[in-house]
Amino acid sequence: MLDSRLVLGFALTSLAAAMWVLLDSRSRLPHRPAWEGFLWGLGTAVALPVFLPIYLLAARAPDQSGLWGPAEMVAIAVFFIVTLPLVAGLAGVVEGTLTLSKVSVLILVQNLGFLLLAIFGVAARYRLPLSRLGLHARGWLGWAIVGLLVGGLMFALTLLAEEAAVFLVGLVEGRDAALARAAAEHAADPLRRILLATQGPAEIAWLVALLAVVVPIGEEVYFRGVFYGGLRNRWGVGWGLAGSTLFFATV
């Protein structure tokens, strides 16, 4: 049963987005009849996850600056925050126990979506090279080695951070309660259950490839390429760094 507040919030968001589309279409749909903008607004009000990304990435004219900005950033964000989870829920993919096959489908679809929408919505529409999204092969071997070294370091730091968190919580709740809380969170982690269900080195290697290769590529293309790049284009490096970091942490 959906929370009524969630439904109301989504309805109000859809209405606000529809009004924006209706107003925006007057200047961003050149040489198109007025009723076309009305239909885009109506579609957004009825089915925001479908119509808003299509309007922003396909129907809406590119920005006159020749560089992408908030419109493309929002469109792709709607895809992975709203559209994809909604489709997965309707398809029954997230129902029941998460399995390796379900996780594989979700990860591949999401990150392929990141990649294709970024290429189509940014590079193709604005006729920019893929390198503007960070997609290039220059020095790939060296950067791969750096990534492995940094990843190993971050893994160690994660373990230390968990120990520090247990210590700090223990100061308030007691050491035994803090350890019990940590154990409960580990037990509830869906990734842990998937790892326990994997059988053989092939499945483990596939899961590692998904989490260590596929997911980072999709996230980097969007958060660093599209989102950071869009903020940097409009407001400079400082706002780009601050905004993309905050958004990534929030997500």
Backbone hydrogen bonds, N-H to C=O, Kabsch-Sander energy under -0.5 kcal/mol:
donor,donor_aa,acceptor,acceptor_aa,energy
7,V,3,D,-2.1
8,L,4,S,-2.6
9,G,5,R,-2.6
10,F,6,L,-2.3
11,A,7,V,-2.4
12,L,8,L,-2.5
13,T,9,G,-2.3
14,S,10,F,-2.6
15,L,11,A,-2.2
16,A,12,L,-2.5
17,A,13,T,-2.6
18,A,14,S,-2.3
19,M,15,L,-2.2
20,W,16,A,-2.1
21,V,17,A,-2.6
22,L,18,A,-2.4
23,L,19,M,-2.1
24,D,20,W,-3.4
25,S,21,V,-2.6
26,R,23,L,-0.9
27,S,24,D,-1.3
28,R,24,D,-2.0
29,L,25,S,-1.3
32,R,29,L,-1.4
36,E,33,P,-1.3
37,G,33,P,-0.8
38,F,34,A,-1.6
39,L,35,W,-2.1
40,W,36,E,-2.0
41,G,37,G,-2.3
42,L,38,F,-2.7
43,G,39,L,-2.8
44,T,40,W,-2.1
45,A,41,G,-2.1
46,V,42,L,-2.0
47,A,43,G,-3.3
50,V,47,A,-1.4
51,F,47,A,-2.3
52,L,48,L,-1.7
54,I,50,V,-1.1
55,Y,51,F,-2.7
56,L,52,L,-2.5
57,L,53,P,-2.3
58,A,54,I,-2.2
59,A,54,I,-1.5
60,R,55,Y,-3.1
61,A,28,R,-2.1
66,G,63,D,-1.8
73,M,69,G,-1.8
74,V,70,P,-3.0
75,A,71,A,-2.3
76,I,72,E,-2.0
77,A,73,M,-1.8
78,V,74,V,-2.8
79,F,75,A,-1.5
80,F,76,I,-2.0
81,I,77,A,-2.4
82,V,78,V,-2.1
83,T,78,V,-2.5
84,L,79,F,-3.3
86,L,82,V,-2.0
87,V,83,T,-2.6
88,A,84,L,-2.7
89,G,85,P,-2.3
90,L,86,L,-2.5
91,A,87,V,-2.1
92,G,89,G,-1.0
93,V,88,A,-2.1
94,V,88,A,-0.7
95,E,92,G,-0.7
103,V,99,T,-2.6
104,S,100,L,-2.3
105,V,101,S,-2.2
106,L,102,K,-2.5
107,I,103,V,-2.7
108,L,104,S,-2.6
109,V,105,V,-2.6
110,Q,106,L,-2.5
111,N,107,I,-2.4
112,L,108,L,-2.2
113,G,109,V,-2.1
114,F,110,Q,-2.3
115,L,111,N,-2.1
116,L,112,L,-2.9
117,L,113,G,-2.6
118,A,114,F,-2.0
119,I,115,L,-2.4
120,F,116,L,-3.0
121,G,117,L,-3.0
122,V,118,A,-1.6
123,A,118,A,-1.4
124,A,119,I,-3.2
125,R,120,F,-1.3
126,Y,122,V,-2.2
127,R,123,A,-0.6
127,R,124,A,-0.5
128,L,123,A,-2.3
132,R,129,P,-1.9
133,L,130,L,-1.8
134,G,131,S,-1.5
135,L,130,L,-2.0
136,H,134,G,-1.0
140,W,137,A,-1.4
143,W,139,G,-2.2
144,A,140,W,-2.2
145,I,141,L,-2.1
146,V,142,G,-2.3
147,G,143,W,-2.6
148,L,144,A,-2.1
149,L,145,I,-2.3
150,V,146,V,-2.8
151,G,147,G,-2.7
152,G,148,L,-2.2
153,L,149,L,-2.1
154,M,150,V,-2.8
155,F,151,G,-2.0
156,A,152,G,-1.9
157,L,153,L,-2.4
158,T,154,M,-2.3
159,L,155,F,-1.7
160,L,156,A,-2.0
161,A,157,L,-2.7
162,E,158,T,-2.1
163,E,159,L,-2.0
164,A,160,L,-2.4
165,A,161,A,-2.4
166,V,162,E,-2.6
167,F,163,E,-2.2
168,L,164,A,-2.5
169,V,165,A,-2.8
170,G,166,V,-2.3
171,L,167,F,-1.2
172,V,168,L,-0.7
172,V,169,V,-1.0
173,E,169,V,-3.3
174,G,170,G,-1.5
178,A,174,G,-2.2
179,L,175,R,-2.4
180,A,176,D,-2.2
181,R,177,A,-2.3
182,A,178,A,-2.3
183,A,179,L,-2.4
184,A,180,A,-2.2
185,E,181,R,-2.2
186,H,182,A,-2.2
187,A,183,A,-2.3
188,A,184,A,-1.7
189,D,185,E,-0.7
189,D,186,H,-0.9
193,R,189,D,-1.4
194,I,190,P,-1.9
195,L,191,L,-2.6
196,L,192,R,-2.3
197,A,193,R,-1.2
198,T,194,I,-0.9
198,T,195,L,-0.7
200,G,198,T,-0.5
203,E,199,Q,-0.6
204,I,200,G,-1.6
205,A,201,P,-2.7
206,W,202,A,-2.1
207,L,203,E,-2.4
208,V,204,I,-2.5
209,A,205,A,-2.3
210,L,206,W,-2.3
211,L,207,L,-2.5
212,A,208,V,-3.0
213,V,209,A,-1.8
214,V,209,A,-1.8
215,V,210,L,-2.6
217,I,213,V,-1.8
218,G,214,V,-2.1
219,E,215,V,-2.7
220,E,216,P,-2.8
221,V,217,I,-2.4
222,Y,218,G,-1.9
223,F,219,E,-2.8
224,R,219,E,-0.6
224,R,220,E,-1.3
225,G,220,E,-2.2
226,V,221,V,-1.9
227,F,222,Y,-3.6
228,Y,223,F,-1.9
229,G,224,R,-0.7
230,G,226,V,-2.3
231,L,227,F,-2.3
232,R,228,Y,-2.8
233,N,229,G,-2.3
234,R,230,G,-1.4
235,W,231,L,-3.2
236,G,232,R,-1.5
240,G,236,G,-1.9
241,L,237,V,-2.9
242,A,238,G,-2.4
243,G,239,W,-2.8
244,S,240,G,-2.2
245,T,241,L,-2.0
246,L,242,A,-2.2
247,F,243,G,-2.4
248,F,244,S,-2.4
249,A,245,T,-2.4
250,T,246,L,-2.2
251,V,247,F,-2.5
